[in-house]
Amino acid sequence: MTYSLLETINSPADLRRLPRTELAKLAGELRGFMLDSVAKTGGHLSSNLGTVELTVALHYVFNTPHDRLIWDVGHQTYPHKILTGRRDRMLSLRQLGGIGGFPRRDESEYDAFGTAHSSTSISAAHGMAMAAKIKGEQRNVVAIIGDGAMTAGMAFEALNNAGVAHGGLMGDLLVVLNDNDMSISPPVGALNKYLARLMSGKFYAAARESAKSVLKNTPLYELARRFEEHTKGMVVPCTIFEEFGFNYVGPIDGHDLESLIPTLENLRGRKGPQFLHVVTKKGQGYDQAEADPVKYHAAAGKFDPEVGFVKPVATPKITFTQIFGEWLCDMAELDKRLVGITPAMREGSGMVEFHKRFPTRYHDVGIAEQHAVTFAAGLACEGLKPVVAIYSTFLQRGYDQMIHDVAIQNLPVVFALDRAGLVGADGATHAGNYDIAFTRCIPNMAVLTPADENECRQALYTAFQHNGPVTVRYPRGAGAGVAVQKEMTAQAWGKGEIRRLSTQPAGQGATRIAILAFGTLLYPALQAAEKLDATVANMRFVKPLDEQLVAELARTHDAFVTIEDGCVMGGAGSALLECLQAAGLNLPVLQLGLPDEFVEHGDPVKLMSLCGLDAPGIEQAILKRFGA
């Protein structure tokens, strides 16, 4: 496929110079280029195929970057990146040193706000719209939010705030709801196209305001208001947005440029909060993705667009996510009190089979992490045993609930933290670097760090038996390849184990090192220890820390090294220092972990090497600190 028209577009200004009759051709080339590009790099696919026409229309109608576009969630912005001067960099997508898979303010002036987590766009857009009012600037601000992101409470908090005046000021804000839920079939046709143009036009707005003025303070005003509301309610799906103070328009076909552009042009000049409902289709224009948009949500690597995704010939290692999914089903068979909860991450958290087998005990609460945590607390209060499957980075959103609703009441909730540590191509916004630090400081909370696949299964079982709140953290992808024991055995609570003992005699001049490993970095630590003849302890628990083991190692070793795939500040190494101080033990400690900076996207193996957390990096760090 050739991209002769797309190759002339190096900025939205070039796009706006095109005659409107050329836009459909541009959209076709844009969709083809993006499909070819993602096939070479991997990345999010279905959602981006669904936003091609919407992206073209928005940049055609609005004067970006002066006008602000805020995409939510940001994984639907590949067409936006291509049209805003990054077409030639798409082959570096999500790679070390390349462009990110989400909007980034430091990457382009067209990326008005970073939106890698969902449901933040309306709040940010409201802030920008109000800033324009306060500064006396004429500026359009548009938040494009997916229907999934609208399940979060934060989106409705923002709607509630944006729909009212503050100090006499009301921001000029347009919220575009990108509705791509395949289970919904709204009436998108000629009548709705006509109504969308009518309700977004100046005549309708003027007539509406004039009627308000004439009828205000008369008995007919409330009657007219209710008549308008119910009339619109017969042909459009929602009046709730009107109740928030927004003028609702739609739904319209998000792939029909002849409908999108006139409607956006009408809304561009409207004052106050506006709400446009567009209906798109995930995977639009690519048969395989249209047929299975979930499967094509994200491509892990390269694929042939003509063929689609092909299962690898070699059987890959079992992932930690799969370990969790299998354990969850096995545990549910043994204990009918188990209830599984996920905030809109059924596939990502490995709960598909659990959903099939235990539908009444499976709860997807939507992108509502705060609710997920307190919902679990309510279940626990009534004697059930909830397991919250959640990415480490998303648990941050439920932190207050974790403290107030779970930990203070000491409720038996298991938090299965997937994607702990670095996550590779998704970058800093999705990395689970902080959960050790922010969970271990909470009273009543236990923190388990299994080192491999089998330990993960046993740690989950151990956590489930515990009568209090507990987190079990594990990384994305596969582990060391350790065989998984089908039988579930509880680990000794708060106890670690020695995995390698140094042969270096004490008191012979050399520094006798004890490496305390927390989690999957046990295996590179063991490799480094072979070169250094160091002792290695698999700690298993950050909290409660095995203080007895620490004391024994302190008596027979000259220095400690802690290793974790989390932030050094406040992490497991800090827990060891606190333990030594409390015991009056004065030993040098080298803390190895993730640095006090946001680690960018890239190949996870390369990133861990750059952070000095592979076997050679661990060895070099120890030699640098303690010598031979």
C-alpha angles and dihedrals in degrees: 000000000000124000101200095145097040091051089064091058111087096150138009088261088068089049092053091055091061120100111250090244089068096056097085090054090048091051091053093051091045092053092048094047092049093049091050091047097049089046087063099043109023122232141126111333118161096053093048094049086056097054101051099104093037090054093048091049095048095050090043094053102035127061098237135216089024087052110056125235116191116189121205119218095019096214088086094065104091092104088048091052092049093051094046100063101281100099093110092050097053092100087065092055114146091352127123107281092007134104120293128249091236135048114283126188091212091053103055140359086231091065098083096178137009109247111173092132117056138250098029100103100088092050092049093044091050089053091050093046092051091046089056090052093047091048094044094241126149104228138145117222120195127187114196107197129179122232089244091056089052089068090074121095092227091067091056092044087057093047090050091053098040095052095067133064120254116207089340093309127112122182122237098237132164119199114195113198108207100204110191101153106139093205091065121077106186120186098268106168146103094303094052091045089054093046092048091054091044096050094044094047129100095242093058092045094048093046091048093051093044091052090050091052095048097043099039114122091015128106089245094064096076091043091053092046092052092045091054092046095050093042091054089043091061093060105025126054102231140045093163090091090056088055088056089057099260127128104236121216127179158322096234133165108271092204096053108091091186088062100035100051100050091045093050090046090054093048093046092074098042121111124227129015116339129184123203120188114204126179118216136169123236111235092018112182097013112089097207093051093044090053094047111015093166092056090048095043089106132007111216092202145338123331140169110256090209092057104026126211115348123195111246116255094226116068106245123223115272111263128228088245089058090047089055093047093052093045091050092056093044092048092048089055090054099041122036090194092073115110121182121216130187132173098227096306104107096140097034093051095045098247101128095103092043089053091052096046101037106027095159091053095046120090126183103186096185125241090329109117095166091054091045091059097045091042087057090049090054091051091049091051088061095052101266124127109232123196113199110203105200139149113254092239093052094050086068087074091058096045097114090050090047090058103036103032103032113020101039089052091042092228121178100247121149115212110200102200111202122186094033112171124007117353102194119219096024090063135196097339092062101034117119096217101133110046096097091053097045098041103041092060092061115097115241091018119124122201123205124190111189115200101211146001097285093044089051092058093046093044091053090051090047091050092049091055091052116101097221143044116307139169126212112194127197134163133248116271131009131333135215093310096253114167113254118235111224093208112081116227125181114238119230103272113254094356130128130191139226110246098175130015121206117242091207109115115235117252097021097121100264121100110256107218129204114196114203109200123196114196132335095344085080089093099055086042090057090050092051091045091058089060093044099036090233131158115249126203123192098214098189092185128061089180122053087029117209096248093173092058091046091053092049092050091046090057094053104034137061101214143012131224119194121200127192138152092231136078115302093219108086093351135121092297089057088052089056092050090051090050093050092047093050090051093047092243117148110199128143112254128199111200115205121187143101115331127248093263138078108270112220130230121280145104106331094222091053092045093052089050091051089051090052093243100123121091096269091046092051091048093049093048092052093047091048092052102037106018126226 
